[in-house]
Amino acid sequence: MELRHLRYFQVLGETLNFTRAAERLHIAQPPLSRQIQQLEDELGVLLLERGRPLRLTAAGRFFYEHSNRVLEQLGKVCDNTRRIGLGHKTWLGIGFAPSTLYGVLPQLIRRLRSNGTLELELGLSEMTTLQQVEALKAGRIDIGFGRIHIDDPAIVQKVLTEDRLVVALPAGHPLLGQPVSLAQLADEPFVLYPANPRPSYADHVIALFSARGLNLKIAQWTNELQTAIGLVGAGIGITLVPASVQVLHRDDIGFCPLLEAEATSPIILSRRIGEPSPGLTHCLHLIAQLRSEIGREHPIVS
C-alpha cells in the first residue's frame, strides 16, 4: 500500500464519482480504477458498491474516515518538517521514564509548550534510562529524564532531584500506617519493574536490599509502574516507588515511608556531550528557572 492509494481513495470517497475524482486528481479514469482495485485486493475487502450511485461499503466508510486522519497527520508532519528544516520551528525530543511524570517534568513540559520565546515542536517518548541513552546517541531525542546512572563517554548526566522511596502496600496490609524498614519488607512478595531492558530501576531496588544482606522474594515482574501499582492493589505483592507517586489516590493501595533515609531514587537528566541545540539550551534555561523558584529546600538541580 502506498500513499497514492490513500490519496486516491480519499478523493473518491469525497466525490463518490470516478470521473470527478479522476479530474480532481488530474489522472485518467482507468488508472484510478486500477489503483482502487489494487487497494481493495491488498485489504481483501470491497470498499465500494459499484452501482448508481457509487457508495462506500461499511468497510469503505471505516477506511475512509481513518485514512483521512492518517493523511491529515501526515500533512502536519510534512508541514512541521519544512518549518524545522527552514529554521522557523525547533524540534526538541524528550525521553522520560514514567515515574518522572510525578515530579518536576510536567511543569517543565507546560513551560516548554507555553513559552513564546522559541516556537518548539515537542516529541515525547516513554523509555527507560538505558533506552534514553541509546536514543540520545542515535539522535532520536535531545534530552532524557530517567532513574539510573549510566557510564557512557558520549553522555553527560546530572541529578535533578532525589526522591525518597516509599512502599506501596495493598489496602488492609498490617504494615500500613507506620514507617517500615527494608528488613521488614524483605519477607514480603515483591512486584518489580521494569523487567526489561536492564540495568533499570529494578536493579536499583535490588541493590538497596543487597547492600544490607537482604534478598527479595520476587512474586511478579512487570514493565510499567502503573501495572506494578495495579498488581499491588490486586494483592500480588508490594513494591517500592518514588514518594512523588503518592499523588495517586486509589482505594486499593496505601503508602508507608521507609525508615532508611538513604533509600532514594534520583531523577537524572541525560544529554549528549557537545554543544546543545537551541531547543535544548532553552529547555536547560527553563530547568534553571524552576530550580530558582522551588528554592534550596527542594532543589531541582543538585
N, C-alpha and C positions, 0 to 999 in steps of 0.2 A: 504494500500500500504506500502510495506516495502522496505528497501534499496536493498535487494537482487533482487527485481523486476527491479529496475533501472539498477543495475549492469548487470543482465542477458540480459536485453533489449539492453544495450549499446554494449555488445559483439556481440549480434545477429545482431544489426544494422551495426556493422563494417564488419562482415563476410558474412551476408545475406545467411547463411547456418546453419541449425540446427545442423548438425553433427559436423562441425568445431567449432561452438560456444560451444557445449557441451564438446568437447575435451579441448578447452581452459579453460573452467570453471571447468574441472575435475568432471563433473557430467554426468549421462546418459541422452540420448536424451529425453525420455518420461517425466522425471521430468522437464526438461527445457521447453518442450512444454506446460506442465500444468501451469508452472509459468507465461509464456507469455499469456496464455489464461485467467488466473486469472487477470492479469494486464488489458487486454482488457475488461473483464467483469466489472472491477471496474470503468474504464474510460467510458465505454458504447460506445466505438467506435472500429473499426478494425484498428490495427496498421500495419498489414501485408497483402499483397496479396499473398496467399499461392499457388503459381504456380511454374513453372520452367521457368526462375529463380525466386527465392523469392524476393519480392520487398516491400519497405515501401510504405504505403498509404500517402496521403498528411498529414493526422493527425499524422501518424507514423514519417514522416520526421520532423514535428514540435516538437513532443515529444522527438525524438532522439536528436535534437540539444539542446533543453533546459534542458533535463535531464543530458546531458553531462556537461553542465555548472554547474548544481547543484552538480554533483559528483566531478567536479574539485574544486569547492569552498569548499565542504566538506573535500576533501583531504588536502587543505591548512589549514582548521580549525584544522583538526586532527594533522597535522604536527606542527603547532604553539602550539597546546595544549601540545604535547610531549615536545617541546623545553622549554615552560614555566614551565612545571612540573619538568623538569630536571635542571632548573636554567640557561639554555642557552639564554633565552629571558625573558623580563619583560613586563607584561601586565599593562597598565595604562588606566583605564576607566574614561572618561571625560564627564560630563553632562554640557550642556550650554543652556541658553536662547537665542533665535535667535538674539535679538538686540545686544548681546555681541560680535557678529561676526563683528561688525562695529568698535570695539575698538582694544584693545591690543591682544585679543585672537588669531587672525590669525598669528600674529608674533610669539606668543608662540608655536603654533602648528607647524609652519615651523621649529623652532629650535628643537622641540622635534623629528621631523621626520628626521632632517639632522644631529643632534649631534651624533658623533660617540663614545662617551664615554660609552654609555649604549644602547644596542640594545632593542628598545621598540616596542611593538605592541600596537597601539592606538585604543581604542574603543570610538567613538564619538557618543553621544546620545543627540538629541534635546529634552529638557524638561524644564519645569518651575522650579523656585527655590524650590517650595514645592515638586515637583516630585524628584528633585535632593536630597533633604534631605531624602526622603523615600528610594531612591536608594542607598544613602550612608550607611544608617543604615542596609540595606539588603545586602551590599557588592557588589552591581552590578556595582558601579562606585567608583573611588578613590577621585575625586575632582569635584567640580561643580562651574560654573560661572553663577550667577543669578542677580536678581534685587531687591529682598526684604529681610528684616531681618526676620529670623525665630528663635524663642526661643525654643531650644531643648537641653537638657543636654548632649546628645550624639554627638552634632555637634558644631564645632567651626567655626565662620565666621569672615572674615576680609574684610574691604572695600579696594578694589584695586584702584578705582578712582571714582570721582563724575562727571557725565556727566551733563552739562547744558541741560535743556529741551528746545525744540523749537516747534513751532506749524506748522503742515503740513496743508496747505490750497489748495483747488482746484485752478487751473490756472484761472486768472481773478478775484479772490476774492478781494473785496475792501480793505481788511486789508493788503494785500501783499505790501511789500516794506517799512515797518515801524515796529519798536518794538511795541508789544502789551501787554496788561495786562490780567491777568486771569479774571478780571471783564468783560473786553470786550468780552472774549471768552465764558463766561457763557451763553450768549444768543444764541450761535451757536449750531446747531445739532452736536453731538459728535459720533465718531466711537471709541469704547473702546475695548481693547484686553488685555489679553486673557479672554474669558468668563469663562473658567474652566481650571484647578481647582482653587479654591480660598483659602486663600488670594493670590493676584497676583499683578503685575504691575498696573492693572486697579484700584485696591484699593488704591495704592499709588497716582494715578492721582486724584481719587475722594477725597482723604484726602487733597490734595493741595487746592482744591476748598472749601471743607467743613470748613477748618481752617479759611477761610475768609468769612464764612457765605454764600457761593455761592453753588447753586445746578446745576448739569449738566443736559442738555437735551440730553439724550442718544437716538440717532437715530438707532444705529446698534451695536450689539455685534459680535465679531469675535474672533477666537483663535490664529490667526497668524498676526505678524507685517506686512508681505508683503500683506496680504489680506486687512488689515486696510488701508495701503497706497493706494492700488488699489481702494478701496471704496471711499477714499478721492478724488482721481483723477476722479472718476465717479460722484462726486458731492453729495454723500450721506451725507457727513458731514466733520468735521475736526478732527484732533487728535493731541495729544502731543507725541513726540518721542525724544529720546536722540539726542543731536546735532551731534553725530558721524554718524547718519543715513543720514545726508545731503550729504554724498558721492554719494548717489543715484542720478542719473541725469535723470529726467523724464520731459517731456514737459507738462504733465497734472497736475503737482503739484508744489508748491513753499513752501519755509520755511521762518518763521519770528522768530526773537529772542523774548524772554519774558522779560518784564521789571523787573519781580521779580527774582533777582539774586539767591535767595534761592530755586528756583524751579529747583531741580536737581534730578537725578536718579543715584544711585550708581551701580557700578559693584562689586558684592560681591563674594568672594571666600569662598566656604564651603567645609569642610572636616571632617572626623571622628576624635573624640578625641582619642589620643593614639599615639603610635609610628608609624610613616609613613613608607610605603613600600619603597624599593629602587627607584621604578619608581616615586613615589610621592616626595621623597626627591630630586630627580633630577629635577622634574618639579618646585618645590619651589625654587631651586637654579637658574633655568633659569629665573623665575619671578624676583628674586632679581637682576640678571644681567640686565634685561630690565629696572628695576627701576633706576639703576645706569646710564644707557645710556640716558634715557629720561630726567633725572635730576629733580631738585626740582620744576621747574615751572609747569611741568605736571607729577606729581608723579603717579606711578602705584600702589604703596602700601602706604597707609597712616597710 
